[in-house]
């Protein structure tokens, strides 16, 4: 299959990639751009799943569809003699509720929905890996499971896929996954043992005051004043309750109150997000945030409603699997920067649920190319990436399979 769109070029040496994978690049671009044109939100990835399943069937790869609604698991058994190890590769498929602003031939055809985080690329890389492994089963022993997961952006597809048994029959020994990463330039890979991405938690709070006339505040309980003091007080949690050697974030992202200038609002609504790397903080922020809210409300005679949600735990890589992937990346990425070992972000990922079950490694594959205006951040309406990274991702996955399933 030949791409109908010109491939992005980059000053990155692809000669470390085997010829059979380099020759897949036009197809990888074609698959990625087709997926980019038809983005779908979490648990709605019907067109995406149909496309993936069609390709797997075309290549004769055993697969199961309809897992956690739209998820797919493909299974490829190697023919090389050796230990019967089982390695999983995970790729997410969903898009975001963003109106794309890129003026490119492959821009989103679905209004208000866009692949603004690279999941179309992840799916294309996983497809390329599946195709290559199916054609070269003599080069690895054991079994590879490729997990095409829905709803990473929310509400989360990893946990329901695990509950559906994707890590069983046969039992998976380890798992790897990648994220195309515009915070790193093309020709780099971010890998580290331990915490790579943060836990994601959130809260909603409604302050219940007493409304009244703006000129008669003594007759009221001003919910806006209470909310403002809560916002300020919440910032002391990280500053004074968290060890300075740990990293954490408490952000109030929404605050809504009031209807006009001369009315004191009786209610104020706020919501925020919490991020941290250290699993020991599980449960801490929920308790401490409510203590702060309760204390400020009590001091003003206000009441409150409070709701807290634990979305994703931190992404914590196994040291041995991270070392394996890093050794592979150092063979594939031959640039002055190469592997970035201390790459972390307070962003979250539900790959963390897989890593709670079995050892594994999640890593960043640099995909930014500022020279081609391909460096907008993730979740930006002009997000795009250098597609040269697609073949690089396939190469890293394939070599990781060959090394793990030796």
N, C-alpha and C positions, 0 to 999 in steps of 0.2 A: 504494500500500500504506500503510495507517495503522498506526502503532505500537500494540500492545496494552498497552504500559506507559507511564506518564506520563514525559515528557521532563524531565530536570533543567533547572532555570532558573538564570540567572546575570545579574548586573548588568553585562553586557558589551554594547556597542553592536554589533549585527550588520548595521546599515544599509550599511556598506562592502561587504558581500557582495551580489552580484547576486541578484535575486529568484529566479531559476531554481535557484540553489544553496541559498538559504535554504529553498526549498520542498522540497528533498531531505532536510532535516534529519530528519523523522519516519522516512523510509526508512533513513537512515544509522543511526539509533538502533535500529530494528528489526533490521537486519542485524547490527549489533554485538552486540546482546543475544542473538540466536540463536547467533552464534559463541561468545559467552561461556558459554552453557549447554552447549556441546559441545566443550570444550577437548581438544586432543590434543598429545602430546609430539612432539619432533623426529622427522621422517621417518615419523610415524604420522598425519599430518594428512589422512586419507582423507575424513572427513566434511566437513572444511573445504574441501578441494580440490574435492569434488563440488559443494558449494554455490557456490563461486566459478565453476566451469566451467558450471554450470547457468545462472547469471546472465549470463555472457558469451555463451553460446549464445542465450539468450532475447533479448539485445540485438543479436544479429547481429555480434558482435565476433570477428574471427579470433583463435584462440588455440591453443596447444599444451600438452598436459597430460603428466604423467608424467616431467617433467624433474627429474633428481636425486631420483627416486622419486615425490615428491608435489608438486613445483613446477609452476607454470603461467606461461606468458608470453603476454600479450595484445598484439596489434599493431593500432594505429589510425592510419590514414593521413589527413592533413588534405587539404582540397580548396582551400585558399587558395593562390594563386600565390606563389611565393617559393623560397628556398633549400631544398634537400632535406636539412635537418638531422634528426638522429635523437636524441631525448631519451628516456632510460629513467627510470622511476619505480619504486622498489623498496619492497615492503612485506613484512614477515615475518609468519608465520601461526601459529607454534607456541606452546604454553603451557608451564607449569612443573609439576613434581611437588610441588604444594602443596595442602593441604586447605583449601578456601575456608571462611571464617567469616562472610562477609556473609550477612545474612538479607534477601535481596531476591528478587523474583519471578524474576529471570533468573540466579540463582546457578548455579554449575556442577552439572551432573547426572552428572558423572564423578568418582567418589570418588578423592581424592588427586591430582587434576589441576585446574589453575586458570589462567585468564588473569590472572596477577598482574603483568603488565608492560605491558599495553596493546596487545598484538599483535592482539587482536580489533578494536580501534579502528583500527589501521593497515590491516588488511585491509578494513574497512568504508570507510575514506577512499579507498583505492585503487579499490574497486569504484565508489564514487560518482564518482571522477574519470574512470574508464573510461566510465561511463554518460553523464556530461556531455559528454565529448569526442566520443563516438560520435554524440551528438545535435547537436553544434555543430562538425562538421568544417570548415565554411566559415570558422571563425575562426582556424585555424592552418595553417601550411604544414608540410611534412615529415612525420615519422613519430614516434609515441610508442609505446614498448614499456613495458608495465606488468608488472613481475616480482613474482610472488607466491612468496616464498621460504620453504622449510621450515627448521626446525632452527637458528634463530639462537642459541637458548639453549645449544646443544650437540647434537651435536659440530660443527655448523657447516654450513649449506647453501649459503652464498654461493660458496665455492670450487668445489664440484662443479657448481653451476649454470653458473659461468663456464667450467669445463672441458667442459661439455655444449654450449657455444656460444651462450649467451643474449645475448652482446654482439656476435654476428656475424649476417650475413644478415638485414637490413642491419647494417653496423657502427655501433655506438652512439657518438655524439660526446661525450655527457656524461650524467651520472646524478644524480638527486636523491632524497632520502628524508627522512622525518621520524620522530621518536620523541615520542609523547605523553609529557609530562614533569611528574610531580607534584612535582618540585623547583622548579617555576616556577608562579605562579598563572595561572589562565585570563586571557587577554588579554595574554599576553607570548609572545615568540618568542626563543629563544636561537640566535644565528647568529654564527659567527666563521670567518675564514680561518685556515688552518693546523690545528694539532692541536686536535680537539674532544674525542675520547675516547682512552683509553689502550690500549697494547698489553696483551695478556693472556697470561701465561706461568705455568706451574705446575711444581712438583716434588714428588716422593715420595722419601723416604729411610728406610731401615731401618738402625739402628745395631745392630751385632753385637758384643755384649759377652760376658761370662761370668757366668752366674748363680751364686747360692749363698745361704748363710744370712745373714739380715739382721744377725746378731750377729758375723759373721766377714767383713767387707768386704775384708780384705786378701787373701782367697782368690778374689776376683771382679774382674771389670771391669764396673762399674756402668753399664749402658746409660742409665739415667735421668739420672745425673749428666752423662754425655757429652752426651745430648740437650739438657739444660738449658743447658749451656755453648754448644752450637751455636745454640740459639734466641737467646741473648743476643748471641753474636758476629755473627750474621746482621744484627742491627740496625746494626752499624757500617758495613755496605756503603753504605747510603744516606747515613749521617752523615759518612763519611770517604772514600768513593770516588766519590761523585757530586757534580758541581758544584752548589753551593747554589742557583744560578740555574735549575737543572733540577729537575723534579719526578719523584719515583719512590717506589715503595712495595714493601717486602718484608714480607709477612705470613705467619707460621706459623699456620695455622688449625686444624690437628689435631696432637695428640700423644697417643699411646696406648702405655702400658707398664705392666707389673706385673699381678699377680693377687691379692696379699695383702700384709699389712703387714710380715711378717717374712721375705720372700723378695726378694732382689735380682734384678731382672729381667735376663735375658740379652739381650733385644731391646727396642728402642723404635722405634716407627714415627711419622713425622711427615710432614706435607704442607703446602704453602703456595702462595701466589700472588704474582706479581710484576707491577707495573704501571709504565708510563712513557710519556711522550709522544714523546721524541726518538728517531727511528729509528736514530740512531748507537749506541744501546744494544743493538741487536740482537746477540745472542750474548754480550754482556758479562756479564749476570747469571748465565747458566748456568755460565760458567767461574769466576766469582768465588765463587758459592755452593758449588760443589764444592771449590774451594780451601780455603774456611773449614771445611767438613765434614771434609775429609781432614786438615787440620792439627790440629783438635781431636781427632779419632779417633786420630791418630798419637801425640799427647801422652799419651793414656790407654791405648794398646795395643789399641784397638778397631778393628774393621773396619766397612765400610758397603756398602750397595747404594744406588745413586743413579739416579733416572730423571727426565728433564726434558722438558717438552712446551711447544712454542711454539703457542699456540692462535690468537690473532688479533693482527695488527699494529695500530699506532695508526690511528685514524680521522683522516685529514688532508684538509681541505677545500681545493679549488682557489680561489684568490683571486677570479678572475673570476666563477665560478659562484656563489660565496658572495655576491658583490656583487649579482648578479642576483636571487638569492633574497631578500636583505635589502631590495632596492628594492621588491620585491613585498610583503614582509611589512609594510613601512612604510606601504603603501597600504591594507592589509587590517586591521592591528591599530591601532586608534585608542584607546589607553588611555594613562594618564600614564606607565607604565613602557615599554610597547611592546616594542621590540627590545632584547634584552640581548646586547651584542656580545662580552662576555668570559665566556661561559658554557662551562665545561669540567667534566669529571668523569673520575675514575679508573676508571669503569666502562668495559667494553669492548663491541665490536660487530663482527660480521663484515661489516658494510657496508664495512669497511676494505679487504677484498679487491677489491671493485668499484672503490674509489677508487685502488687501486694500478694498475689497468688503464686507467682513463680519468678525466679531470677530473670533479669533481662536488662536491656539497654535501649534507651530512647536517646536520639542524638539529633543535632541540627546540621542540615546541609546548606551551606551558604549559597544564596541564589540572587543576591543583589548585583546589579551592574549599572552604576550611576551614569556611565558613559552613554548608555542607551536609554536613560530615563526609566530604568527598571529598579528603582530603589525606594518606592513609596512603602510606608510601614504596613504591617498586617492590619486588616479591618479598615483600610482606607479605600474610598470609592475609586481610586486610581491604582490600587495594588495590582502589580504584575511582577513576574520574575523572569530571570534568564533561563530559558528552557534547556540550555546546555547542561544544567544540573540534572535533568531527567536521566540521561544515560549514566551519569556518575552515580546516581542513586541506585540504579539497577546493578551496576558493577559492585558497589559496596555490599548490597544485599546478597548477590550471588557468591561473592568471595566469603562472606560470613557464613553462608550455608555450607560451602565446601570445607571451610575450616572447622566449623562446629560439628558437622556430620561427616567427619573424615572416616 
